[in-house]
Amino acid sequence: MIGLVLRVLPFWVREPLLIVVGFPFSAALFYAGARDGEPIGALLGAAVLVFTVMRVFTVRKALRARRLLRQAAAAPLPQANKG
């Protein structure tokens, strides 16, 4: 069910949602691993954190591309010399 919802949501809703959920979830996994003394919690927390950081870089790249596209659209076109 969650997979279907994530596929249907647009990029600008899905990615920030994954980031907002990913950081606290990885922290909870780290905490559970430290509390229980089990290394699997820390490993799962690290995996979720890596996944979340990859999402942050994806959103950052998309924002930069969007900003550059906006700047290119707003820039005046150079005039050709008819000399």
C-alpha positions in Angstrom: 0.0 0.0 0.0 2.8 2.4 0.9 4.6 1.6 -2.4 1.5 2.5 -4.4 1.1 5.8 -2.6 4.7 6.7 -3.1 4.5 5.9 -6.8 1.4 8.0 -7.2 2.7 11.1 -5.4 4.5 13.7 -7.4 8.3 14.2 -7.0 8.0 17.4 -5.0 5.7 15.7 -2.5 7.3 12.2 -2.3 10.9 13.1 -1.9 10.6 15.6 1.0 8.2 13.2 2.7 10.8 10.4 2.4 13.5 12.8 3.8 11.3 13.9 6.7 10.4 10.4 7.6 13.9 9.0 7.0 16.0 11.0 9.4 13.9 10.3 12.6 13.5 6.7 11.6 17.2 6.2 11.2 17.7 7.9 14.6 15.2 5.6 16.2 17.0 2.6 14.7 20.3 3.9 16.0 18.8 4.4 19.4 17.2 0.9 19.5 20.5 -0.6 18.5 22.4 1.2 21.2 19.8 0.5 23.8 19.6 -3.2 23.1 23.3 -3.7 22.3 22.5 -5.2 18.9 24.6 -4.1 16.0 21.8 -4.9 13.5 19.9 -1.8 14.7 22.9 0.4 14.0 23.4 -1.2 10.6 19.7 -0.7 9.6 19.9 2.9 10.9 23.0 3.5 8.7 21.2 2.0 5.7 18.2 4.2 6.2 20.5 7.2 6.7 22.4 6.5 3.5 19.1 6.1 1.6 17.8 9.4 3.0 21.1 11.3 2.2 20.8 10.1 -1.4 17.3 11.5 -1.5 18.6 14.8 -0.2 21.2 15.0 -2.9 18.5 14.1 -5.5 16.3 17.0 -4.3 19.2 19.3 -4.2 20.2 18.5 -7.8 16.6 19.0 -9.0 16.4 22.3 -7.2 19.6 23.5 -8.8 18.4 22.4 -12.3 15.1 24.1 -11.8 16.8 27.3 -10.7 19.2 27.3 -13.7 16.3 26.7 -16.0 14.5 29.6 -14.6 17.5 31.8 -14.9 18.0 30.7 -18.5 14.4 31.5 -19.3 14.6 34.9 -17.7 17.8 35.9 -19.5 17.4 38.0 -22.6 18.4 36.3 -25.9 21.5 37.7 -27.5 20.9 39.7 -30.7 22.6 38.5 -33.9 24.7 41.2 -35.7 23.3 41.9 -39.2 26.4 43.7 -40.4 
